[in-house]
Amino acid sequence: RGAPLNQAGMWAFVTAAALVLSFLVAKPRPCSQVDRCRELWNEMPNNINQCVLCGLIALLCHEVAALYQHQRSARPLLHLIAGLREFAVAPSLLCVTFTVLIMENLILLSSWSVHLAHAGSDDKPVFTTIYVEWLITVPILLVLAGRCGMSMKLSQLTLVVVTTNIYILLAWLAHFMISPVIRWTVVSISFALYGYASVAMVKWVQNFLHSTPDDHPSRITKACLTLGLILIFGIYGVVYLTGRVGHLESFGERAAYTIMDVTSKVIFSIGFAGIRSHNYHMLLVDMLVNANHPFQRQMALGHNLGDPLLNNGEESGQVPKQTSGARGYN
């Protein structure tokens, strides 16, 4: 447990240091203190965030219920089955992700959200709350894809996690650069780092596919989740550039970010629901195949269902015969 906590602590320290440095360089003005920024912010409708908030609460309840049921059913078996505790990591991280998204939307719906936004060099709103949310949830998605999906060590994720958070901060910092040359230089560096991180993630997938057999549980799904992250981050970049060149208004940019935030997390929730189901199935098969006693197929609820074979056998004092499809594993 110590190593993962140390690794996450290091990520948090580097991100926090970069965040403080970015604020010192940008010296952002609160949106509430700039007339044009405040007017644009107050004109934005909140319908999308209200709908998203309701959906996120439902998703969080689903993940919490799934996690609770897993913990309750797995508790007696944790000391018997190796690796069973790992099954709870993904739903736990998804719960954290949905909680952060709920807090973000509550902030955006509140009357004081304008005080947490900043005015860019063009006096348009900069959604600092959304950028901070990315600094938390994007590393979690990378951990889900790399650690929970492809069983990589956290130390192997460090370069991509830190690089990703750095280019997120550079994208935020570019909003406050008055000089167009400096602004687009910062944007270019941000996208270059995105390309570097994407290449590294593609190598994750290549190594995973080369090191796992074709019958590995959910092999293609796990690879697609990582490649899907690259695509999703690229779409974020397109929206960002569209806003920077003036082809997308502030509300359109905020709405696009909100919808993509929820969509990406829902995709991961669905993906890991399938992965967990497949893992449980393979665990059950392994337990049956590796059992040290013969396995006889029969209905576990035969008494309650009134199984005539079981009932007749018990009444006559005979053991029911093994069906033709049953076989023993030693």
KAFEN-V51871 format. One record per backbone hydrogen bond with DSSP energy under -0.5 kcal/mol. NH is the residue of the N-H (numbers start at 1). CO is the residue of the C=O. Records with the same first field share a line. If there is no record, write none. Layout:
NH = CO ; CO
This chain:
5 = 1
6 = 2
7 = 3
8 = 4
9 = 5
10 = 6
11 = 7
12 = 8
13 = 9
14 = 10
15 = 11
16 = 12
17 = 13
18 = 14
19 = 15
20 = 16
21 = 17
22 = 18
23 = 19
24 = 20
25 = 21
26 = 22
27 = 23
29 = 119
31 = 117
32 = 114
33 = 30
34 = 31
35 = 33
38 = 34
39 = 35
40 = 36
41 = 37
42 = 38
43 = 39
44 = 40 ; 41
50 = 46
51 = 47
52 = 48
53 = 49
54 = 50
55 = 51
56 = 52
57 = 53
58 = 54
59 = 55
60 = 56
61 = 57
62 = 58
63 = 59
64 = 60
65 = 61
66 = 62
67 = 63
68 = 64
69 = 65
70 = 66
71 = 67
72 = 68
73 = 69
74 = 70
75 = 71
77 = 74
78 = 74 ; 75
80 = 77
81 = 77
82 = 80
84 = 81
86 = 83
87 = 84
88 = 85
89 = 86
90 = 86
91 = 87
92 = 88
93 = 89
94 = 90
95 = 91
96 = 92
97 = 93
98 = 94
99 = 95
100 = 96
101 = 97
102 = 98
103 = 99
104 = 100
105 = 101
106 = 102
107 = 103
108 = 104
109 = 105
110 = 106 ; 107
113 = 110
115 = 112
116 = 113
117 = 113
118 = 126
119 = 29
120 = 118 ; 124
121 = 175
123 = 120
126 = 118
128 = 126
130 = 127
131 = 127
132 = 128
133 = 129
134 = 130
135 = 131
136 = 132 ; 133
137 = 133
138 = 134
140 = 136
141 = 137
142 = 138
143 = 139
144 = 140
145 = 141
146 = 142
147 = 143
148 = 143
149 = 144
150 = 145
151 = 147
152 = 146
156 = 153
157 = 153 ; 154
158 = 154
161 = 157
162 = 158
163 = 159
164 = 160
165 = 161
166 = 162
167 = 163
168 = 164
169 = 165
170 = 166
171 = 167
172 = 168
173 = 169
174 = 170
175 = 171 ; 172
176 = 173
177 = 174
178 = 176
183 = 179
184 = 180
185 = 181
186 = 182
187 = 183
188 = 184
189 = 185
190 = 186
191 = 187
192 = 188
193 = 189
194 = 190
195 = 191
196 = 192
197 = 193
198 = 194
199 = 195
200 = 196
201 = 197
202 = 198
203 = 199
204 = 200
205 = 201
206 = 202
207 = 203
208 = 204
209 = 205
210 = 206
211 = 207
212 = 208
216 = 213
219 = 216
222 = 218
223 = 219
224 = 220
225 = 221
226 = 222
227 = 223
228 = 224
229 = 225
230 = 226
231 = 227
232 = 228
233 = 229
234 = 230
235 = 231
236 = 232
237 = 233
238 = 234
239 = 235
240 = 236
241 = 237
242 = 238
243 = 239
244 = 240
245 = 241
246 = 243
247 = 242
248 = 242
253 = 249
254 = 250
255 = 251
256 = 252
257 = 253
258 = 254
259 = 255
260 = 256
261 = 257
262 = 258
263 = 259
264 = 260
265 = 261
266 = 262
267 = 263
268 = 264
269 = 265
270 = 266
271 = 267
272 = 268
273 = 269
274 = 270
275 = 271
276 = 272
277 = 273
278 = 274
279 = 275
280 = 276
281 = 277
282 = 278
283 = 279
284 = 280
285 = 281
286 = 282
287 = 283
288 = 284
289 = 285
290 = 286
291 = 288
296 = 294
297 = 295
302 = 299
305 = 301
306 = 302
307 = 302
311 = 307
312 = 308
313 = 309
314 = 310
315 = 311
316 = 312
317 = 314
318 = 313
326 = 323
